[in-house]
Amino acid sequence: MSYVFDSSAPFEAIRKNAIAVLAGNYTLDLARHELGNALWKQHALLRRIDEGDLERLVTITKEVLNTLEILSTDCHGGEVVKISHKLKLPFYDASYVFHAVNTGATLVTEDERLIDGARTHVRALRLRDVL
């Protein structure tokens, strides 16, 4: 079985030291930016990690994402907008649904709203369900 991981799942996998489950599966190119933003938030806004840890986590995140096949969000805007509208999900969440459908993979996310919305189109699970 293959998986499309939204950005919340690799973040959780890193946190739980369970990155092996990611290897050979899929994520989207925008996950890099979403994960970078999550790390920035942990450092700059929440003050949960210092600058040294931030740099280390950025490097780890890059290495982890390199174990995944990165799917492009280019050229699929029209189809993603339709999914977004139908499921009442933000465009970036609908992008993960679109790619899960097109790869025949299960969507993995920590976002309950995304799971609930995606289930009408694709199998959707939390990371703990695939570990």
Secondary structure, 3 states (H helix, E strand, C coil): CCEEECCHHHHHHHHCCCHHHHCCCEEECHHHHHHHHHHHHHHHHCCCCCHHHHHHHHHHHHHHHCCCEEECCCCCHHHHHHHHHHHCCCHHHHHHHHHHHHHCCEEECCCHHHHHHHCCCCCEECHHHHC
